[in-house]
Amino acid sequence: MADDDSTDIALVDATCRHHWDIEPPSGDVSQGTCRLCGAKKQFHNSNSWQKWVSPTKRTQEKA
């Protein structure tokens, strides 16, 4: 059997109970890294009915 890193990553991902550290929002997505296995994932900072707006832009809109 060939040494395939992608297979190893898939096995870790399937068995790890992820504990995500997610970067603060600074756009539509934030990068998350699992504390346990190092897996990376993007998390959306908005949902289908509400788009993320930076605090700076919110302040400008109120003025």
A tleap script that builds the chain and sets N, CA, C and O, in Angstrom:
source leaprc.protein.ff14SB
mol = sequence {
  NMET ALA ASP ASP ASP SER THR ASP ILE ALA
  LEU VAL ASP ALA THR CYS ARG HIE HIE TRP
  ASP ILE GLU PRO PRO SER GLY ASP VAL SER
  GLN GLY THR CYS ARG LEU CYS GLY ALA LYS
  LYS GLN PHE HIE ASN SER ASN SER TRP GLN
  LYS TRP VAL SER PRO THR LYS ARG THR GLN
  GLU LYS CALA
}
set mol.1.N position { 0.847 -1.192 0.000 }
set mol.1.CA position { 0.000 0.000 0.000 }
set mol.1.C position { 0.884 1.245 0.000 }
set mol.1.O position { 1.862 1.314 0.745 }
set mol.2.N position { 0.546 2.219 -0.828 }
set mol.2.CA position { 1.331 3.447 -0.941 }
set mol.2.C position { 1.112 4.328 0.277 }
set mol.2.O position { 0.040 4.307 0.883 }
set mol.3.N position { 2.129 5.104 0.636 }
set mol.3.CA position { 2.031 6.054 1.741 }
set mol.3.C position { 1.307 7.293 1.225 }
set mol.3.O position { 1.887 8.084 0.482 }
set mol.4.N position { 0.065 7.466 1.605 }
set mol.4.CA position { -0.766 8.556 1.093 }
set mol.4.C position { -1.149 9.475 2.244 }
set mol.4.O position { -1.944 9.091 3.101 }
set mol.5.N position { -0.587 10.702 2.275 }
set mol.5.CA position { -0.868 11.655 3.350 }
set mol.5.C position { -2.340 12.022 3.407 }
set mol.5.O position { -2.873 12.218 4.499 }
set mol.6.N position { -3.023 12.122 2.256 }
set mol.6.CA position { -4.429 12.506 2.262 }
set mol.6.C position { -5.283 11.468 2.977 }
set mol.6.O position { -6.265 11.823 3.629 }
set mol.7.N position { -4.923 10.181 2.865 }
set mol.7.CA position { -5.638 9.130 3.589 }
set mol.7.C position { -5.440 9.307 5.086 }
set mol.7.O position { -6.391 9.178 5.856 }
set mol.8.N position { -4.222 9.600 5.503 }
set mol.8.CA position { -3.934 9.820 6.924 }
set mol.8.C position { -4.746 10.993 7.465 }
set mol.8.O position { -5.303 10.908 8.559 }
set mol.9.N position { -4.816 12.082 6.708 }
set mol.9.CA position { -5.577 13.263 7.135 }
set mol.9.C position { -7.047 12.923 7.252 }
set mol.9.O position { -7.701 13.333 8.210 }
set mol.10.N position { -7.582 12.173 6.285 }
set mol.10.CA position { -8.994 11.790 6.332 }
set mol.10.C position { -9.290 10.938 7.559 }
set mol.10.O position { -10.341 11.101 8.178 }
set mol.11.N position { -8.385 10.031 7.922 }
set mol.11.CA position { -8.587 9.188 9.095 }
set mol.11.C position { -8.564 10.010 10.378 }
set mol.11.O position { -9.379 9.789 11.273 }
set mol.12.N position { -7.640 10.951 10.470 }
set mol.12.CA position { -7.577 11.819 11.647 }
set mol.12.C position { -8.844 12.648 11.739 }
set mol.12.O position { -9.422 12.782 12.817 }
set mol.13.N position { -9.282 13.207 10.611 }
set mol.13.CA position { -10.475 14.043 10.587 }
set mol.13.C position { -11.713 13.247 11.008 }
set mol.13.O position { -12.590 13.773 11.694 }
set mol.14.N position { -11.781 11.984 10.598 }
set mol.14.CA position { -12.943 11.151 10.907 }
set mol.14.C position { -12.962 10.722 12.378 }
set mol.14.O position { -14.034 10.454 12.920 }
set mol.15.N position { -11.814 10.654 13.022 }
set mol.15.CA position { -11.756 10.158 14.398 }
set mol.15.C position { -11.591 11.271 15.432 }
set mol.15.O position { -11.806 11.030 16.620 }
set mol.16.N position { -11.219 12.467 15.020 }
set mol.16.CA position { -10.978 13.569 15.958 }
set mol.16.C position { -12.292 14.240 16.347 }
set mol.16.O position { -13.142 14.499 15.495 }
set mol.17.N position { -12.450 14.515 17.619 }
set mol.17.CA position { -13.564 15.342 18.096 }
set mol.17.C position { -13.020 16.757 18.180 }
set mol.17.O position { -12.511 17.180 19.218 }
set mol.18.N position { -13.133 17.478 17.084 }
set mol.18.CA position { -12.477 18.783 16.924 }
set mol.18.C position { -12.822 19.769 18.045 }
set mol.18.O position { -13.949 19.826 18.539 }
set mol.19.N position { -11.812 20.530 18.417 }
set mol.19.CA position { -11.954 21.665 19.336 }
set mol.19.C position { -11.369 22.853 18.578 }
set mol.19.O position { -10.154 23.049 18.556 }
set mol.20.N position { -12.249 23.649 17.953 }
set mol.20.CA position { -11.814 24.684 17.010 }
set mol.20.C position { -11.400 25.972 17.705 }
set mol.20.O position { -12.106 26.479 18.577 }
set mol.21.N position { -10.238 26.495 17.303 }
set mol.21.CA position { -9.829 27.876 17.592 }
set mol.21.C position { -10.144 28.649 16.320 }
set mol.21.O position { -9.566 28.380 15.267 }
set mol.22.N position { -11.063 29.612 16.417 }
set mol.22.CA position { -11.506 30.359 15.239 }
set mol.22.C position { -11.033 31.796 15.359 }
set mol.22.O position { -11.219 32.444 16.390 }
set mol.23.N position { -10.410 32.293 14.271 }
set mol.23.CA position { -9.924 33.672 14.253 }
set mol.23.C position { -11.095 34.643 14.388 }
set mol.23.O position { -12.216 34.308 14.005 }
set mol.24.N position { -10.855 35.838 14.925 }
set mol.24.CA position { -11.916 36.851 15.004 }
set mol.24.C position { -12.416 37.201 13.602 }
set mol.24.O position { -11.650 37.126 12.641 }
set mol.25.N position { -13.690 37.583 13.472 }
set mol.25.CA position { -14.225 37.924 12.160 }
set mol.25.C position { -13.560 39.161 11.571 }
set mol.25.O position { -13.369 40.172 12.248 }
set mol.26.N position { -13.213 39.054 10.293 }
set mol.26.CA position { -12.660 40.211 9.586 }
set mol.26.C position { -13.057 40.137 8.114 }
set mol.26.O position { -12.310 40.567 7.235 }
set mol.27.N position { -14.221 39.596 7.865 }
set mol.27.CA position { -14.728 39.410 6.510 }
set mol.27.C position { -15.815 38.356 6.529 }
set mol.27.O position { -16.425 38.105 7.568 }
set mol.28.N position { -16.058 37.740 5.385 }
set mol.28.CA position { -17.123 36.749 5.287 }
set mol.28.C position { -16.792 35.432 5.972 }
set mol.28.O position { -17.698 34.735 6.429 }
set mol.29.N position { -15.503 35.072 6.052 }
set mol.29.CA position { -15.107 33.805 6.675 }
set mol.29.C position { -13.935 34.013 7.624 }
set mol.29.O position { -13.155 34.954 7.478 }
set mol.30.N position { -13.830 33.115 8.601 }
set mol.30.CA position { -12.694 33.094 9.518 }
set mol.30.C position { -12.066 31.708 9.470 }
set mol.30.O position { -12.767 30.704 9.345 }
set mol.31.N position { -10.743 31.658 9.568 }
set mol.31.CA position { -10.014 30.387 9.562 }
set mol.31.C position { -10.083 29.765 10.945 }
set mol.31.O position { -9.884 30.447 11.950 }
set mol.32.N position { -10.364 28.470 10.995 }
set mol.32.CA position { -10.361 27.733 12.243 }
set mol.32.C position { -9.308 26.639 12.196 }
set mol.32.O position { -9.075 26.040 11.146 }
set mol.33.N position { -8.672 26.378 13.333 }
set mol.33.CA position { -7.676 25.312 13.446 }
set mol.33.C position { -8.031 24.463 14.655 }
set mol.33.O position { -8.273 24.982 15.745 }
set mol.34.N position { -8.060 23.144 14.450 }
set mol.34.CA position { -8.374 22.230 15.551 }
set mol.34.C position { -7.193 22.174 16.511 }
set mol.34.O position { -6.053 21.975 16.090 }
set mol.35.N position { -7.466 22.350 17.796 }
set mol.35.CA position { -6.413 22.281 18.820 }
set mol.35.C position { -5.847 20.873 18.946 }
set mol.35.O position { -4.696 20.703 19.348 }
set mol.36.N position { -6.639 19.868 18.609 }
set mol.36.CA position { -6.252 18.485 18.835 }
set mol.36.C position { -5.468 17.874 17.679 }
set mol.36.O position { -4.454 17.212 17.901 }
set mol.37.N position { -5.930 18.094 16.436 }
set mol.37.CA position { -5.295 17.414 15.307 }
set mol.37.C position { -4.684 18.366 14.287 }
set mol.37.O position { -3.990 17.924 13.371 }
set mol.38.N position { -4.933 19.681 14.434 }
set mol.38.CA position { -4.354 20.642 13.506 }
set mol.38.C position { -5.134 20.825 12.215 }
set mol.38.O position { -4.688 21.559 11.333 }
set mol.39.N position { -6.289 20.176 12.079 }
set mol.39.CA position { -7.106 20.337 10.876 }
set mol.39.C position { -7.507 21.796 10.736 }
set mol.39.O position { -7.650 22.507 11.730 }
set mol.40.N position { -7.689 22.237 9.499 }
set mol.40.CA position { -8.090 23.618 9.223 }
set mol.40.C position { -9.432 23.626 8.525 }
set mol.40.O position { -9.732 22.738 7.726 }
set mol.41.N position { -10.251 24.642 8.832 }
set mol.41.CA position { -11.582 24.764 8.251 }
set mol.41.C position { -11.971 26.234 8.241 }
set mol.41.O position { -11.595 26.988 9.139 }
set mol.42.N position { -12.727 26.641 7.224 }
set mol.42.CA position { -13.225 28.006 7.178 }
set mol.42.C position { -14.645 28.034 7.743 }
set mol.42.O position { -15.469 27.176 7.427 }
set mol.43.N position { -14.915 29.038 8.586 }
set mol.43.CA position { -16.224 29.220 9.188 }
set mol.43.C position { -16.823 30.517 8.669 }
set mol.43.O position { -16.154 31.550 8.637 }
set mol.44.N position { -18.085 30.460 8.264 }
set mol.44.CA position { -18.774 31.646 7.756 }
set mol.44.C position { -19.133 32.574 8.912 }
set mol.44.O position { -19.580 32.121 9.965 }
set mol.45.N position { -18.935 33.870 8.710 }
set mol.45.CA position { -19.254 34.873 9.722 }
set mol.45.C position { -20.627 35.487 9.496 }
set mol.45.O position { -20.985 36.474 10.138 }
set mol.46.N position { -21.378 34.913 8.599 }
set mol.46.CA position { -22.727 35.390 8.328 }
set mol.46.C position { -23.588 34.195 7.976 }
set mol.46.O position { -23.087 33.094 7.747 }
set mol.47.N position { -24.875 34.421 7.936 }
set mol.47.CA position { -25.780 33.360 7.520 }
set mol.47.C position { -26.582 33.838 6.314 }
set mol.47.O position { -26.331 34.930 5.805 }
set mol.48.N position { -27.518 33.061 5.863 }
set mol.48.CA position { -28.237 33.386 4.637 }
set mol.48.C position { -29.118 34.628 4.777 }
set mol.48.O position { -29.432 35.269 3.773 }
set mol.49.N position { -29.520 34.979 5.988 }
set mol.49.CA position { -30.419 36.123 6.147 }
set mol.49.C position { -29.737 37.360 6.722 }
set mol.49.O position { -30.357 38.422 6.780 }
set mol.50.N position { -28.485 37.257 7.147 }
set mol.50.CA position { -27.794 38.406 7.723 }
set mol.50.C position { -26.323 38.353 7.348 }
set mol.50.O position { -25.631 37.388 7.674 }
set mol.51.N position { -25.845 39.375 6.670 }
set mol.51.CA position { -24.460 39.418 6.240 }
set mol.51.C position { -23.614 40.096 7.321 }
set mol.51.O position { -24.066 41.034 7.977 }
set mol.52.N position { -22.384 39.610 7.497 }
set mol.52.CA position { -21.467 40.186 8.478 }
set mol.52.C position { -21.032 41.571 8.019 }
set mol.52.O position { -20.684 41.765 6.855 }
set mol.53.N position { -21.052 42.535 8.941 }
set mol.53.CA position { -20.607 43.900 8.660 }
set mol.53.C position { -19.559 44.251 9.701 }
set mol.53.O position { -19.767 44.025 10.893 }
set mol.54.N position { -18.423 44.808 9.256 }
set mol.54.CA position { -17.360 45.146 10.181 }
set mol.54.C position { -17.835 46.215 11.164 }
set mol.54.O position { -18.685 47.032 10.812 }
set mol.55.N position { -17.308 46.226 12.382 }
set mol.55.CA position { -17.704 47.246 13.362 }
set mol.55.C position { -17.429 48.660 12.860 }
set mol.55.O position { -18.187 49.580 13.169 }
set mol.56.N position { -16.362 48.846 12.094 }
set mol.56.CA position { -16.030 50.161 11.540 }
set mol.56.C position { -17.125 50.632 10.598 }
set mol.56.O position { -17.547 51.786 10.668 }
set mol.57.N position { -17.586 49.761 9.725 }
set mol.57.CA position { -18.625 50.121 8.773 }
set mol.57.C position { -19.941 50.399 9.496 }
set mol.57.O position { -20.674 51.310 9.110 }
set mol.58.N position { -20.251 49.626 10.542 }
set mol.58.CA position { -21.467 49.850 11.304 }
set mol.58.C position { -21.466 51.250 11.917 }
set mol.58.O position { -22.480 51.949 11.895 }
set mol.59.N position { -20.310 51.653 12.466 }
set mol.59.CA position { -20.190 52.976 13.074 }
set mol.59.C position { -20.389 54.064 12.033 }
set mol.59.O position { -21.054 55.065 12.300 }
set mol.60.N position { -19.816 53.877 10.843 }
set mol.60.CA position { -19.973 54.855 9.762 }
set mol.60.C position { -21.406 54.960 9.300 }
set mol.60.O position { -21.855 56.056 8.964 }
set mol.61.N position { -22.154 53.850 9.270 }
set mol.61.CA position { -23.550 53.860 8.833 }
set mol.61.C position { -24.437 54.594 9.830 }
set mol.61.O position { -25.431 55.201 9.433 }
set mol.62.N position { -24.095 54.551 11.123 }
set mol.62.CA position { -24.908 55.217 12.155 }
set mol.62.C position { -24.717 56.733 12.133 }
set mol.62.O position { -25.603 57.479 12.550 }
set mol.63.N position { -23.576 57.181 11.652 }
set mol.63.CA position { -23.257 58.618 11.678 }
set mol.63.C position { -24.057 59.394 10.657 }
set mol.63.O position { -23.908 60.611 10.551 }
savepdb mol mol.pdb
quit
